[in-house]
Amino acid sequence: MSAYADATSCTPGGMLRFTLLGPGPDTVTVHDASDDRPLLTADVNCPVWTLTVPEDWPSSLYRAVFKSRSHEVYFVVRRPAGIPSAAILVSVPFATWQAYNRSGIPGESLYYAEEPTRAARVSFDRPGGGPPPERWEDGLLRWLGPAGYRVDYCSNLDLHADGTALLRGYRLLVVNGHDEYWSKEMRDAVESFTAAGGNVAYFAANTAFWQVRFEDGARTMVCYRDPVRDPVAALDPARTTVEWAAAPVHRPENTMTGVGYRHGAGAWGDFMDVMKDTDYTARFADHWVFAGTGLRDGDRFALGAVGYETDAALYQEVDGVPRITGGDGTPPSFVILATADLRHWRRYGQGGHATMGVFRLGAGTVFNAATVNWGNTLADGVVDRITRNVLDRLSAPPDPSRWDAIGPVPELTALVACEHAFWALTPDGTLLTRTACAQNLRWHPVLPAPSQDPPVCLAAPREAVGGMAIGLYAVTRRGRLLHREPVREPAPWQEIGTAPDGVLALASADGSLFAVTEDDRLRCLPLARLAVGDHAWPDAGDAEGALALTAAGGLLFAVDRNHRLRTRMPTTTQSAWTDLGPAGDRTVIAGYDGHLAGAGGDGLLRWRDIARA
């Protein structure tokens, strides 16, 4: 005595057909599953009942309860493609629900994984396929409305059918709970979305672990789990239904989500309660994700959120700070925010780690909580705050004036990037360095301040030109021009020329050194002239109040005395400055890898995309 629907979603005004199994009439009540509100009650007769979805039903997850059959059927009311009613789209993992439907029954389910009687093909035209007893998705779905968030919903099969069109107009896609089974079409659509500037928040884990195919109008899901039995493996290897990271697909989920289950952890069956005693350790508490939480590095938080299954990225500890290695496909822009060492879980299912993080993917931003149980611990104030930070930031239009923290920094008088590292000078002339990336890495002293006439500003050419090598160029208080190799060994500064009086800031662009002087002029020294002993610095125009200077992407960038960011061409004669907006309290800046980095008085190194400047 049960029922099923002929689709996992429908638009307002559309029709959804339910097949009722077993004799006799019934009564159905349709509830909004996000808050249990009953919206419709009707008498139905076997074998079919057709629901015409009212035009005024909001996008949400719904539950049709058939009273006599004691059975529930879930479906989503989605917005028509290209007509969103909110900035956030929440995906419901119907594919994973169906994969677990009738687990352990020979030939009926994709589970259990090691049983030879597991099915390779399962149908949506059968009862079941709703949320599991643990209801990993429930907590977030019920929290969103009362928390003040207006969202739209879709079935993840909608991402398969035409995800590119569906995602158009949304700023943020939310993947929630346990979304393990993805088709190539689903993944292509989400990756195209982020490449174009869309954002994704994974309050989930075990995400996109298995590749599936959909057949029979997406009413049959195929997952052989091995390339030997799958007939497609020899014809179209990229669609073979194996783990995304495995041969012959070789497309680890980490490249899309930042983390993956291969290095994550799992506690199953009678051992699942171990997650109640598990939490995260904050590793980058100055990051915007943790704003307002009061956390400090090393604090424990989110007890119970790290649970059942987790995702992780390979990383190594560098001076007590975790940094991804990229050996598992995780993008180099991934910033580790929190970790949990779960290697002891090997006695419960699978040992590994949990790695919360955020990274840039194309023009978009991706956050990953890396655990299936995140949404069910939103009563925790820190979990609540982090979730709000992520939703608020990633669903809003980009803020071009925002500079994001990438780690602590001492007081600096100069900053430059060279050979994938940041180099800086402290007020006494001590030279420091750290790797140039978004992780909160520590600074290392390289060279102590000279006892006399220390350097006060820095520049570095992007490439060797005019016979001058790549390296660090500096000007001292007395106007000496210095050079040294960009190495961490304590190699001394070498004097190579002279500079104008009163240099405040230095930059290198287009084969030249540019200096801002105290008389508010921009002066230029082509390095080719320096190579032949010409130390003249011709006037290149008005500095317009510049106090900090750098070069990036073939342009000069400056912060002026009014805390405005400006740019101009690196010409040897007057060129107009363009105002790019507020620079905050930045007193030193450096260009690197499409970013402007800077530091001011808050003790943090921050950066922003040049493209958003």
Secondary structure, DSSP 8 states (H G I E B T S, - for coil): -EEEES-SEE-TT-EEEEEEESSS-EEEEEEETTTTEEEEEEEE-SSEEEEE--TT--SEEEEEEETTTTEEEEEEE---TT--SSSEEEEE-HHHHHHHTTTTSTTT-S-STT-TT--SEEESSSS--S--TT-TTHHHHHHHTTTT--EEEEEHHHHHHHHHHHHTT-SEEEEEEE--EEEHHHHHHHHHHHHTT-EEEEEEESTT-EEEEEETTTTEEE--SSTTT-TTTTT-GGG-SSBTTSTTT---THHHHS-BGGGS-EE-GGGGGGGGG--EEES-TTSGGGTTS---TT-EE-TTTS-SBB-B--EEEETTEEEE--TTS--TT-EEEEEEEEGGGGGTEE-EEEEEEEEEETTEEEEE--BTTGGGGTTSHHHHHHHHHHHHHHHS---TT--EEEEE----SEEEEETTEEEEE-TT--EEEEE-SSS----EEEE---SSS-EEEEE--SS-BTTB-SSEEEEETT-EEEEE-S-SS----EEEEE--TTEEEEEEETTEEEEEETTSEEEEEEHHHHHTT-----EEEE-TTEEEEEEETTEEEEEETTSEEEEE---SS----EEEEE-TT-SEEEEETTEEEEE-SSSEEEEEEGGG-
